[in-house]
Amino acid sequence: MHEQDTPSAGSTDALNARNGKDAKDATVAEDAGRGRRPPPRVSPTGLERQALRHLDRHPSSVENLRRVLARRADKSCEHHGDDRRDAEAMITAVIAKLVASGTLDDRAYAAALAHRMRARGASTRRIAARLHEKGVPAEVARTALGAETDARRADATAARIYARRRRLGPHRLDPSERAERRERDLAALARAGFGRATATAAIDEARDDAPTP
């Protein structure tokens, strides 16, 4: 019975490296065949340009912009075989520069996002979840959402706006449906993050007192 040859550690490393290079070459060839331009090599200037271009289109938190730049840097490093640690250091430097210049400001971003969402009828709970999703620090988010009393007052107004936009409660086109669909309307506000008392006040509001669409 013949013993199978066991590859040495050196030959295994060489084989893995060769396979990795073959996979990279195949990806490059595939991109070229599809007419795709290869991603540019990561550089401080290029990352700053990408960051400013993104901020021109989309307001962003510090952490969210870091994620955007990291995704682009990952593609570049994978294509060119560069060290991701070098790219991470460049991203950190670019972020620090934008924060120092005031171009990137978590507090301003959080306040603007909270204001915009409340104007569209979003609950405090939903706004808090969005701020967390965008990587806004908890302390900054709490400041943007305001004190507890202010948050309750803002939720009451937002619930009325939400009911108006969704034509719930006093905003139903057919007033005769209000009683029949009351629980369904309350459930809709609950799913949007409003508490029972806040939702009830918005849905049971007198039709004459309700804001017009």
PABAFI-303729 format. One record per residue: residue number from 1; x, y, z of N, C-alpha, C, CB in turn; residue in one letter. Coordinates in steps of 0.001 Angstrom, whole numbers. Glycine has a CB too. Example, Ala and Ser with C-alpha at 12.3 -4.5 7.8 and 13.67 -1.06 7.14 Angstrom:
<rs>
(1; (13190; -5690; 7800); (12300; -4500; 7800); (13200; -3300; 7800); (11308; -4473; 9046); 'A');
(2; (12850; -2250; 7080); (13670; -1060; 7140); (12900; 30; 7870); (14084; -598; 5725); 'S');
</rs>
This chain:
<rs>
(1; (864; -1186; 0); (0; 0; 0); (899; 1234; 0); (-977; 7; 1243); 'M');
(2; (669; 2122; -959); (1547; 3283; -1117); (1104; 4411; -209); (1568; 3756; -2575); 'H');
(3; (2066; 5071; 418); (1765; 6242; 1225); (1645; 7467; 320); (2851; 6459; 2306); 'E');
(4; (658; 8300; 639); (489; 9526; -156); (1521; 10550; 284); (-953; 10103; -8); 'Q');
(5; (2058; 11258; -681); (3025; 12310; -367); (2316; 13461; 320); (3747; 12800; -1641); 'D');
(6; (2871; 13963; 1409); (2310; 15114; 2117); (3088; 16356; 1721); (2349; 14905; 3661); 'T');
(7; (2391; 17378; 1163); (3110; 18577; 721); (3707; 19309; 1905); (2180; 19511; -59); 'P');
(8; (4903; 19853; 1710); (5562; 20621; 2762); (4866; 21961; 2948); (7050; 20832; 2433); 'S');
(9; (5148; 22613; 4102); (4547; 23923; 4385); (4934; 24930; 3321); (4974; 24431; 5770); 'A');
(10; (6201; 24866; 2864); (6662; 25818; 1851); (5919; 25648; 541); (8154; 25660; 1616); 'G');
(11; (5733; 24388; 129); (5026; 24165; -1143); (3570; 24549; -1027); (5143; 22704; -1581); 'S');
(12; (2968; 24333; 168); (1567; 24727; 372); (1410; 26235; 275); (1057; 24233; 1736); 'T');
(13; (2323; 26980; 914); (2265; 28444; 838); (2415; 28923; -599); (3356; 29072; 1715); 'D');
(14; (3314; 28301; -1321); (3534; 28696; -2714); (2287; 28423; -3546); (4746; 27949; -3307); 'A');
(15; (1653; 27265; -3271); (438; 26908; -4014); (-682; 27897; -3713); (-11; 25472; -3667); 'L');
(16; (-853; 28253; -2431); (-1889; 29209; -2054); (-1646; 30569; -2701); (-1950; 29353; -534); 'N');
(17; (-390; 30985; -2689); (-59; 32276; -3297); (-353; 32265; -4786); (1412; 32625; -3056); 'A');
(18; (6; 31122; -5440); (-244; 31013; -6878); (-1746; 31021; -7176); (401; 29731; -7438); 'R');
(19; (-2528; 30299; -6341); (-3977; 30275; -6528); (-4579; 31656; -6327); (-4623; 29279; -5567); 'N');
(20; (-4054; 32380; -5319); (-4557; 33732; -5078); (-4267; 34642; -6245); (-3952; 34310; -3815); 'G');
(21; (-3066; 34523; -6796); (-2702; 35352; -7956); (-3562; 34986; -9155); (-1203; 35184; -8304); 'K');
(22; (-3805; 33664; -9347); (-4636; 33242; -10475); (-6048; 33797; -10338); (-4677; 31707; -10574); 'D');
(23; (-6587; 33774; -9108); (-7937; 34297; -8887); (-7993; 35790; -9165); (-8397; 34013; -7452); 'A');
(24; (-6936; 36506; -8713); (-6876; 37951; -8954); (-6785; 38243; -10444); (-5679; 38575; -8217); 'K');
(25; (-5920; 37479; -11141); (-5767; 37679; -12582); (-7084; 37393; -13298); (-4643; 36778; -13141); 'D');
(26; (-7820; 36385; -12825); (-9098; 36049; -13452); (-10101; 37175; -13265); (-9656; 34743; -12876); 'A');
(27; (-10101; 37784; -12051); (-11013; 38898; -11788); (-10686; 40099; -12655); (-10962; 39292; -10319); 'T');
(28; (-9391; 40398; -12767); (-8962; 41517; -13618); (-9373; 41266; -15060); (-7431; 41723; -13527); 'V');
(29; (-9164; 40042; -15535); (-9517; 39711; -16918); (-11020; 39810; -17129); (-9026; 38302; -17280); 'A');
(30; (-11785; 39366; -16136); (-13247; 39433; -16257); (-13723; 40878; -16320); (-13921; 38709; -15080); 'E');
(31; (-13153; 41732; -15433); (-13521; 43152; -15453); (-13164; 43797; -16777); (-12835; 43898; -14315); 'D');
(32; (-11989; 43441; -17298); (-11569; 44013; -18580); (-12499; 43557; -19699); (-10115; 43615; -18902); 'A');
(33; (-12913; 42295; -19627); (-13805; 41780; -20661); (-15162; 42459; -20646); (-13983; 40294; -20495); 'G');
(34; (-15572; 42906; -19463); (-16866; 43584; -19354); (-16743; 45088; -19537); (-17500; 43287; -18009); 'R');
(35; (-15565; 45566; -19792); (-15369; 46991; -20016); (-15348; 47812; -18742); (-16433; 47506; -20910); 'G');
(36; (-15137; 47157; -17593); (-15089; 47896; -16333); (-13713; 48522; -16133); (-15431; 46972; -15151); 'R');
(37; (-13732; 49736; -15605); (-12467; 50378; -15270); (-11991; 49855; -13928); (-12612; 51922; -15242); 'R');
(38; (-10724; 49550; -13789); (-10216; 49075; -12505); (-10307; 50191; -11468); (-8756; 48577; -12642); 'P');
(39; (-10532; 49847; -10203); (-10600; 50890; -9171); (-9260; 51589; -9033); (-11026; 50293; -7817); 'P');
(40; (-9261; 52885; -8788); (-7986; 53600; -8624); (-7270; 53141; -7362); (-8217; 55124; -8575); 'P');
(41; (-5979; 53272; -7367); (-5190; 52897; -6196); (-5488; 53883; -5055); (-3659; 52878; -6536); 'R');
(42; (-5521; 53355; -3839); (-5822; 54194; -2679); (-4710; 55208; -2449); (-6022; 53331; -1423); 'V');
(43; (-5123; 56465; -2232); (-4166; 57528; -1907); (-4885; 58560; -1044); (-3571; 58191; -3209); 'S');
(44; (-4155; 59321; -232); (-4802; 60345; 589); (-5603; 61346; -246); (-3760; 61084; 1405); 'P');
(45; (-5031; 61771; -1359); (-5722; 62739; -2219); (-6990; 62136; -2807); (-4796; 63218; -3347); 'T');
(46; (-6881; 60898; -3286); (-8042; 60243; -3873); (-9137; 60010; -2855); (-7640; 58933; -4494); 'G');
(47; (-8784; 59598; -1650); (-9780; 59358; -600); (-10469; 60652; -194); (-9125; 58707; 624); 'L');
(48; (-9704; 61738; -89); (-10316; 63021; 268); (-11269; 63489; -832); (-9229; 64088; 520); 'E');
(49; (-10875; 63284; -2074); (-11747; 63655; -3189); (-13044; 62832; -3155); (-11013; 63450; -4539); 'R');
(50; (-12924; 61541; -2887); (-14110; 60687; -2791); (-14996; 61106; -1626); (-13700; 59219; -2636); 'Q');
(51; (-14374; 61465; -510); (-15130; 61885; 667); (-15922; 63157; 383); (-14190; 62104; 1856); 'A');
(52; (-15290; 64140; -232); (-15957; 65411; -529); (-17067; 65216; -1554); (-14943; 66444; -1041); 'L');
(53; (-16824; 64346; -2523); (-17857; 64060; -3523); (-19079; 63417; -2856); (-17297; 63132; -4635); 'R');
(54; (-18830; 62501; -1933); (-19940; 61847; -1226); (-20700; 62858; -371); (-19416; 60689; -342); 'H');
(55; (-19979; 63733; 330); (-20634; 64717; 1197); (-21423; 65741; 403); (-19607; 65425; 2056); 'L');
(56; (-21008; 66009; -834); (-21769; 66921; -1695); (-23142; 66337; -2015); (-20997; 67208; -2999); 'D');
(57; (-23208; 65015; -2077); (-24465; 64348; -2446); (-25276; 63892; -1242); (-24173; 63160; -3325); 'R');
(58; (-24571; 63472; -195); (-25244; 62876; 958); (-24625; 63395; 2255); (-25162; 61334; 901); 'H');
(59; (-25392; 64090; 3088); (-24876; 64426; 4419); (-24503; 63129; 5136); (-25931; 65245; 5250); 'P');
(60; (-23484; 63189; 5989); (-23010; 61948; 6590); (-22443; 62177; 7978); (-21962; 61305; 5709); 'S');
(61; (-22525; 61131; 8786); (-21847; 61121; 10071); (-20395; 60700; 9843); (-22563; 60166; 11083); 'S');
(62; (-19582; 60861; 10862); (-18179; 60457; 10768); (-18075; 58959; 10477); (-17425; 60804; 12073); 'V');
(63; (-18795; 58158; 11252); (-18692; 56711; 11107); (-19244; 56244; 9765); (-19428; 56014; 12244); 'E');
(64; (-20329; 56846; 9314); (-20905; 56429; 8036); (-19960; 56732; 6880); (-22251; 57119; 7808); 'N');
(65; (-19305; 57897; 6924); (-18340; 58232; 5871); (-17149; 57286; 5931); (-17868; 59698; 6004); 'L');
(66; (-16742; 56918; 7123); (-15640; 55962; 7269); (-16003; 54638; 6590); (-15308; 55730; 8771); 'R');
(67; (-17240; 54193; 6777); (-17687; 52940; 6156); (-17673; 53043; 4627); (-19102; 52575; 6646); 'R');
(68; (-18133; 54189; 4119); (-18167; 54401; 2669); (-16754; 54323; 2095); (-18813; 55769; 2330); 'V');
(69; (-15827; 55041; 2711); (-14443; 55042; 2225); (-13799; 53664; 2383); (-13615; 56098; 2975); 'L');
(70; (-14125; 52966; 3462); (-13546; 51642; 3695); (-14000; 50652; 2624); (-13931; 51126; 5091); 'A');
(71; (-15270; 50737; 2226); (-15760; 49826; 1174); (-15009; 50068; -135); (-17288; 50011; 955); 'R');
(72; (-14799; 51321; -468); (-14090; 51638; -1710); (-12616; 51232; -1621); (-14208; 53141; -2025); 'R');
(73; (-12025; 51455; -451); (-10630; 51082; -267); (-10455; 49561; -331); (-10110; 51623; 1071); 'A');
(74; (-11419; 48826; 207); (-11344; 47360; 171); (-11306; 46848; -1266); (-12539; 46743; 918); 'D');
(75; (-12151; 47441; -2113); (-12165; 47030; -3527); (-10828; 47322; -4190); (-13297; 47745; -4289); 'K');
(76; (-10273; 48491; -3880); (-8998; 48879; -4469); (-7875; 47962; -3996); (-8673; 50332; -4125); 'S');
(77; (-7828; 47706; -2685); (-6770; 46847; -2134); (-6873; 45429; -2678); (-6841; 46824; -601); 'C');
(78; (-8095; 44951; -2830); (-8283; 43606; -3374); (-7786; 43533; -4816); (-9765; 43198; -3299); 'E');
(79; (-8056; 44589; -5572); (-7655; 44613; -6984); (-6142; 44748; -7132); (-8355; 45763; -7716); 'H');
(80; (-5548; 45663; -6362); (-4121; 45970; -6540); (-3208; 45174; -5600); (-3890; 47451; -6325); 'H');
(81; (-3802; 44470; -4639); (-2990; 43708; -3703); (-2303; 44556; -2656); (-1972; 42938; -4445); 'G');
(82; (-2875; 45720; -2352); (-2273; 46617; -1367); (-2677; 46217; 51); (-2685; 48072; -1644); 'D');
(83; (-1950; 46721; 1013); (-2194; 46428; 2422); (-3359; 47274; 2932); (-921; 46687; 3266); 'D');
(84; (-4403; 46622; 3456); (-5574; 47344; 3952); (-5240; 48234; 5143); (-6664; 46364; 4339); 'R');
(85; (-4213; 47860; 5910); (-3839; 48684; 7068); (-3357; 50065; 6632); (-2747; 47984; 7891); 'R');
(86; (-2668; 50126; 5512); (-2231; 51425; 4993); (-3443; 52272; 4584); (-1274; 51235; 3786); 'D');
(87; (-4417; 51614; 3964); (-5633; 52319; 3551); (-6398; 52829; 4763); (-6530; 51401; 2707); 'A');
(88; (-6471; 52031; 5818); (-7172; 52439; 7034); (-6517; 53664; 7656); (-7205; 51291; 8044); 'E');
(89; (-5196; 53711; 7632); (-4473; 54867; 8179); (-4776; 56121; 7361); (-2948; 54598; 8200); 'A');
(90; (-4839; 55968; 6041); (-5166; 57111; 5174); (-6590; 57605; 5443); (-5010; 56722; 3680); 'M');
(91; (-7521; 56673; 5597); (-8913; 57043; 5861); (-9018; 57804; 7169); (-9813; 55797; 5898); 'I');
(92; (-8333; 57321; 8200); (-8345; 57993; 9504); (-7822; 59418; 9384); (-7503; 57206; 10525); 'T');
(93; (-6769; 59613; 8604); (-6199; 60950; 8424); (-7159; 61866; 7674); (-4868; 60864; 7675); 'A');
(94; (-7814; 61343; 6644); (-8773; 62143; 5873); (-9955; 62543; 6749); (-9267; 61359; 4633); 'V');
(95; (-10484; 61597; 7524); (-11612; 61878; 8413); (-11223; 62961; 9424); (-12067; 60585; 9147); 'I');
(96; (-10034; 62834; 10019); (-9575; 63822; 11009); (-9479; 65214; 10385); (-8204; 63408; 11593); 'A');
(97; (-9014; 65287; 9158); (-8884; 66579; 8469); (-10254; 67205; 8237); (-8146; 66407; 7123); 'K');
(98; (-11233; 66396; 7815); (-12578; 66912; 7544); (-13286; 67340; 8827); (-13412; 65857; 6819); 'L');
(99; (-13039; 66612; 9921); (-13625; 66991; 11211); (-13014; 68305; 11694); (-13407; 65872; 12267); 'V');
(100; (-11693; 68424; 11574); (-11000; 69630; 12033); (-11456; 70872; 11260); (-9484; 69454; 11889); 'A');
(101; (-11781; 70699; 9995); (-12210; 71837; 9170); (-13688; 72164; 9343); (-11925; 71554; 7710); 'S');
(102; (-14430; 71276; 10044); (-15858; 71496; 10230); (-16701; 70961; 9093); (-16126; 72949; 10398); 'G');
(103; (-16068; 70384; 8090); (-16808; 69810; 6958); (-17631; 68605; 7410); (-15837; 69397; 5828); 'T');
(104; (-17095; 67882; 8381); (-17755; 66693; 8918); (-18072; 66974; 10382); (-16857; 65403; 8760); 'L');
(105; (-19369; 66957; 10728); (-19787; 67350; 12079); (-20947; 66460; 12515); (-20198; 68861; 12129); 'D');
(106; (-20686; 65551; 13439); (-21735; 64626; 13884); (-22918; 65346; 14515); (-21165; 63631; 14872); 'D');
(107; (-22660; 66383; 15285); (-23751; 67083; 15968); (-24663; 67784; 14967); (-23191; 68102; 16970); 'R');
(108; (-24073; 68446; 14001); (-24883; 69122; 12979); (-25649; 68105; 12137); (-23993; 69998; 12072); 'A');
(109; (-24984; 67015; 11790); (-25633; 65965; 11002); (-26815; 65365; 11752); (-24628; 64867; 10645); 'Y');
(110; (-26607; 65025; 13031); (-27667; 64405; 13819); (-28852; 65348; 13999); (-27129; 63976; 15180); 'A');
(111; (-28580; 66620; 14271); (-29658; 67593; 14461); (-30474; 67765; 13180); (-29084; 68948; 14909); 'A');
(112; (-29785; 67846; 12047); (-30480; 68026; 10766); (-31312; 66797; 10411); (-29469; 68315; 9645); 'A');
(113; (-30756; 65604; 10642); (-31488; 64378; 10337); (-32721; 64246; 11222); (-30581; 63155; 10510); 'L');
(114; (-32568; 64534; 12518); (-33701; 64451; 13437); (-34799; 65442; 13038); (-33239; 64720; 14882); 'A');
(115; (-34400; 66663; 12697); (-35373; 67686; 12287); (-36110; 67264; 11021); (-34672; 69036; 12059); 'H');
(116; (-35353; 66755; 10047); (-35949; 66345; 8775); (-36934; 65180; 8962); (-34848; 65948; 7781); 'R');
(117; (-36551; 64217; 9779); (-37417; 63057; 9993); (-38668; 63433; 10794); (-36643; 61947; 10715); 'M');
(118; (-38509; 64317; 11778); (-39672; 64737; 12554); (-40666; 65505; 11691); (-39237; 65595; 13740); 'R');
(119; (-40144; 66298; 10777); (-41019; 67066; 9885); (-41854; 66150; 9000); (-40192; 68015; 9016); 'A');
(120; (-41376; 64913; 8801); (-42116; 63943; 7995); (-42933; 62982; 8851); (-41161; 63159; 7123); 'R');
(121; (-42958; 63236; 10175); (-43804; 62424; 11038); (-43134; 61216; 11649); (-44965; 61978; 10286); 'G');
(122; (-41806; 61212; 11758); (-41102; 60077; 12356); (-41107; 60196; 13881); (-39650; 59995; 11825); 'A');
(123; (-41232; 59059; 14552); (-41226; 59035; 16010); (-39801; 59160; 16536); (-41880; 57745; 16532); 'S');
(124; (-39698; 59528; 17814); (-38385; 59617; 18452); (-37670; 58272; 18394); (-38522; 60084; 19912); 'T');
(125; (-38427; 57187; 18603); (-37829; 55850; 18565); (-37239; 55545; 17194); (-38869; 54791; 18932); 'R');
(126; (-37974; 55905; 16144); (-37478; 55631; 14793); (-36273; 56511; 14455); (-38595; 55851; 13761); 'R');
(127; (-36306; 57746; 14901); (-35167; 58639; 14642); (-33927; 58121; 15368); (-35489; 60095; 15092); 'I');
(128; (-34104; 57675; 16608); (-32980; 57142; 17376); (-32375; 55927; 16685); (-33428; 56773; 18794); 'A');
(129; (-33248; 55077; 16134); (-32756; 53892; 15431); (-31969; 54281; 14189); (-33919; 52976; 15048); 'A');
(130; (-32426; 55307; 13468); (-31721; 55744; 12268); (-30363; 56348; 12620); (-32567; 56760; 11493); 'R');
(131; (-30324; 57144; 13669); (-29050; 57736; 14088); (-28054; 56646; 14483); (-29268; 58711; 15266); 'L');
(132; (-28540; 55633; 15173); (-27674; 54516; 15549); (-27171; 53785; 14310); (-28421; 53541; 16473); 'H');
(133; (-28070; 53577; 13361); (-27711; 52899; 12109); (-26621; 53656; 11360); (-28946; 52743; 11213); 'E');
(134; (-26659; 54978; 11445); (-25682; 55810; 10752); (-24385; 55996; 11543); (-26287; 57156; 10452); 'K');
(135; (-24305; 55368; 12715); (-23067; 55423; 13476); (-22886; 56670; 14322); (-21937; 55309; 12557); 'G');
(136; (-23968; 57395; 14585); (-23869; 58586; 15425); (-23669; 58149; 16879); (-25143; 59485; 15281); 'V');
(137; (-22693; 58706; 17585); (-22472; 58341; 18988); (-23725; 58573; 19832); (-21300; 59141; 19565); 'P');
(138; (-23927; 57738; 20851); (-25147; 57791; 21665); (-25353; 59160; 22306); (-25099; 56723; 22748); 'A');
(139; (-24285; 59750; 22819); (-24406; 61056; 23475); (-24861; 62127; 22489); (-23067; 61463; 24110); 'E');
(140; (-24318; 62093; 21292); (-24705; 63065; 20259); (-26159; 62846; 19856); (-23779; 62952; 19018); 'V');
(141; (-26567; 61589; 19750); (-27950; 61280; 19379); (-28918; 61793; 20440); (-28133; 59763; 19183); 'A');
(142; (-28587; 61593; 21714); (-29467; 62061; 22795); (-29634; 63573; 22742); (-28910; 61642; 24168); 'R');
(143; (-28563; 64279; 22446); (-28643; 65735; 22337); (-29551; 66140; 21183); (-27245; 66339; 22148); 'T');
(144; (-29420; 65450; 20060); (-30238; 65768; 18886); (-31715; 65496; 19148); (-29767; 64960; 17674); 'A');
(145; (-32002; 64466; 19926); (-33399; 64107; 20202); (-34017; 65001; 21268); (-33492; 62652; 20639); 'L');
(146; (-33196; 65699; 22052); (-33704; 66630; 23038); (-34032; 65968; 24358); (-34912; 67314; 22510); 'G');
(147; (-34434; 66775; 25324); (-34817; 66278; 26643); (-36096; 65456; 26533); (-35006; 67448; 27639); 'A');
(148; (-36378; 64685; 27592); (-37536; 63782; 27556); (-38839; 64534; 27303); (-37638; 63006; 28866); 'E');
(149; (-39004; 65680; 27976); (-40239; 66461; 27800); (-40350; 66960; 26372); (-40281; 67652; 28781); 'T');
(150; (-39238; 67451; 25831); (-39243; 67931; 24445); (-39533; 66786; 23482); (-37894; 68591; 24094); 'D');
(151; (-38991; 65603; 23775); (-39209; 64456; 22900); (-40677; 64056; 22884); (-38346; 63275; 23343); 'A');
(152; (-41327; 64099; 24049); (-42765; 63746; 24098); (-43589; 64745; 23293); (-43274; 63704; 25568); 'R');
(153; (-43245; 66009; 23438); (-43977; 67039; 22696); (-43741; 66878; 21192); (-43550; 68454; 23161); 'R');
(154; (-42502; 66595; 20816); (-42175; 66393; 19407); (-42877; 65158; 18856); (-40661; 66264; 19222); 'A');
(155; (-42970; 64101; 19659); (-43662; 62886; 19225); (-45143; 63142; 18983); (-43490; 61780; 20261); 'D');
(156; (-45746; 63964; 19843); (-47171; 64268; 19685); (-47414; 64966; 18340); (-47674; 65158; 20860); 'A');
(157; (-46553; 65919; 18020); (-46675; 66624; 16739); (-46381; 65689; 15571); (-45725; 67833; 16698); 'T');
(158; (-45340; 64876; 15716); (-44967; 63953; 14644); (-46063; 62932; 14384); (-43665; 63238; 14988); 'A');
(159; (-46734; 62466; 15441); (-47814; 61488; 15275); (-48966; 62088; 14471); (-48321; 61004; 16649); 'A');
(160; (-49260; 63334; 14714); (-50325; 64003; 13955); (-49921; 64143; 12479); (-50635; 65402; 14567); 'R');
(161; (-48649; 64475; 12264); (-48162; 64593; 10886); (-48222; 63226; 10190); (-46709; 65153; 10864); 'I');
(162; (-47797; 62183; 10908); (-47822; 60828; 10335); (-49256; 60421; 9986); (-47201; 59805; 11325); 'Y');
(163; (-50189; 60681; 10891); (-51592; 60337; 10637); (-52130; 61094; 9426); (-52454; 60642; 11874); 'A');
(164; (-51728; 62347; 9307); (-52181; 63164; 8167); (-51614; 62621; 6860); (-51761; 64642; 8354); 'R');
(165; (-50301; 62295; 6846); (-49664; 61815; 5617); (-50231; 60465; 5188); (-48149; 61707; 5811); 'R');
(166; (-50585; 59630; 6166); (-51124; 58304; 5845); (-52650; 58280; 5794); (-50641; 57294; 6864); 'R');
(167; (-53258; 59437; 5999); (-54715; 59574; 6004); (-55359; 58584; 6982); (-55276; 59358; 4585); 'R');
(168; (-54915; 58674; 8218); (-55451; 57839; 9288); (-56323; 58681; 10210); (-54310; 57164; 10084); 'L');
(169; (-57215; 58024; 10957); (-58022; 58726; 11950); (-58817; 59874; 11357); (-57144; 59241; 13048); 'G');
(170; (-58602; 61099; 11864); (-59389; 62249; 11403); (-59133; 62644; 9955); (-59111; 63422; 12275); 'P');
(171; (-58136; 62038; 9321); (-57787; 62403; 7950); (-58331; 61396; 6930); (-56274; 62513; 7811); 'H');
(172; (-59081; 60417; 7387); (-59659; 59459; 6440); (-60621; 60173; 5500); (-60386; 58316; 7189); 'R');
(173; (-60566; 59788; 4243); (-61417; 60439; 3245); (-62888; 60161; 3522); (-61048; 59966; 1832); 'L');
(174; (-63165; 58982; 4077); (-64542; 58631; 4435); (-64650; 58618; 5951); (-64958; 57244; 3829); 'D');
(175; (-65193; 59688; 6551); (-65268; 59779; 8016); (-66019; 58617; 8656); (-65931; 61072; 8411); 'P');
(176; (-66902; 57993; 7910); (-67679; 56895; 8491); (-66815; 55672; 8793); (-68808; 56504; 7551); 'S');
(177; (-65594; 55625; 8243); (-64701; 54483; 8468); (-63858; 54627; 9740); (-63784; 54308; 7271); 'E');
(178; (-63898; 55797; 10372); (-62998; 56055; 11503); (-63159; 55038; 12625); (-63238; 57444; 12047); 'R');
(179; (-64375; 54828; 13070); (-64605; 53922; 14199); (-64207; 52494; 13843); (-66079; 53965; 14631); 'A');
(180; (-64601; 52064; 12656); (-64325; 50692; 12238); (-62825; 50422; 12125); (-65004; 50405; 10905); 'E');
(181; (-62054; 51409; 11681); (-60625; 51222; 11424); (-59730; 51818; 12518); (-60266; 51839; 10092); 'R');
(182; (-60317; 52179; 13637); (-59545; 52829; 14694); (-58387; 51961; 15174); (-60449; 53171; 15864); 'R');
(183; (-58635; 50708; 15488); (-57575; 49841; 16000); (-56492; 49620; 14953); (-58155; 48498; 16447); 'E');
(184; (-56883; 49533; 13709); (-55905; 49364; 12635); (-55030; 50604; 12525); (-56609; 49083; 11290); 'R');
(185; (-55647; 51770; 12680); (-54886; 53016; 12616); (-53928; 53135; 13802); (-55837; 54222; 12582); 'D');
(186; (-54395; 52731; 14983); (-53522; 52758; 16157); (-52339; 51810; 15975); (-54312; 52382; 17424); 'L');
(187; (-52611; 50670; 15380); (-51531; 49699; 15140); (-50504; 50266; 14167); (-52102; 48371; 14591); 'A');
(188; (-50961; 51033; 13186); (-50042; 51636; 12215); (-49102; 52612; 12920); (-50828; 52360; 11089); 'A');
(189; (-49621; 53407; 13837); (-48767; 54342; 14567); (-47833; 53606; 15521); (-49620; 55348; 15341); 'L');
(190; (-48307; 52510; 16093); (-47439; 51718; 16977); (-46259; 51154; 16199); (-48234; 50572; 17641); 'A');
(191; (-46525; 50671; 14990); (-45434; 50141; 14162); (-44448; 51228; 13784); (-45988; 49487; 12899); 'R');
(192; (-44938; 52467; 13722); (-44057; 53595; 13387); (-43261; 54077; 14595); (-44875; 54751; 12818); 'A');
(193; (-43485; 53452; 15767); (-42679; 53784; 16941); (-43334; 54694; 17946); (-41439; 54400; 16511); 'G');
(194; (-44619; 54999; 17770); (-45301; 55890; 18709); (-45927; 55085; 19844); (-46380; 56722; 17984); 'F');
(195; (-45902; 55660; 21057); (-46519; 55026; 22207); (-48038; 55043; 22090); (-46081; 55717; 23492); 'G');
(196; (-48682; 54216; 22917); (-50138; 54087; 22834); (-50850; 55411; 23095); (-50625; 53042; 23823); 'R');
(197; (-50440; 56130; 24133); (-51115; 57386; 24465); (-50958; 58418; 23345); (-50565; 57952; 25780); 'A');
(198; (-49744; 58502; 22786); (-49489; 59459; 21701); (-50300; 59094; 20466); (-47988; 59503; 21355); 'T');
(199; (-50337; 57806; 20144); (-51087; 57351; 18975); (-52575; 57602; 19161); (-50832; 55862; 18714); 'A');
(200; (-53090; 57328; 20352); (-54521; 57520; 20623); (-54909; 58986; 20471); (-54876; 57024; 22040); 'T');
(201; (-54079; 59885; 20982); (-54367; 61315; 20870); (-54431; 61748; 19407); (-53304; 62135; 21616); 'A');
(202; (-53544; 61208; 18579); (-53519; 61591; 17164); (-54705; 61007; 16398); (-52210; 61135; 16518); 'A');
(203; (-55067; 59771; 16707); (-56152; 59108; 15970); (-57522; 59596; 16422); (-56063; 57593; 16145); 'I');
(204; (-57661; 59914; 17721); (-58960; 60352; 18239); (-59152; 61854; 18167); (-59123; 59902; 19659); 'D');
(205; (-58219; 62539; 17585); (-58323; 63993; 17459); (-59575; 64361; 16677); (-57070; 64575; 16771); 'E');
(206; (-60234; 65431; 17124); (-61434; 65882; 16425); (-61079; 66287; 15008); (-62101; 67053; 17170); 'A');
(207; (-61945; 65990; 14104); (-61661; 66277; 12697); (-61427; 67764; 12457); (-62805; 65789; 11821); 'R');
(208; (-62182; 68620; 13134); (-62031; 70062; 12925); (-60686; 70571; 13441); (-63167; 70815; 13613); 'D');
(209; (-60089; 69818; 14426); (-58830; 70272; 15008); (-57615; 69726; 14282); (-58764; 69882; 16452); 'D');
(210; (-57849; 68728; 13438); (-56734; 68069; 12793); (-56126; 68969; 11717); (-57181; 66737; 12190); 'A');
(211; (-54800; 68958; 11591); (-54156; 69740; 10540); (-54633; 69269; 9170); (-52618; 69633; 10642); 'P');
(212; (-54845; 70179; 8274); (-55286; 69793; 6917); (-54112; 69285; 6116); (-55949; 70983; 6185); 'T');
(213; (-54350; 68314; 5225); (-53246; 67775; 4387); (-52644; 68852; 3523); (-53741; 66624; 3497); 'P');
</rs>
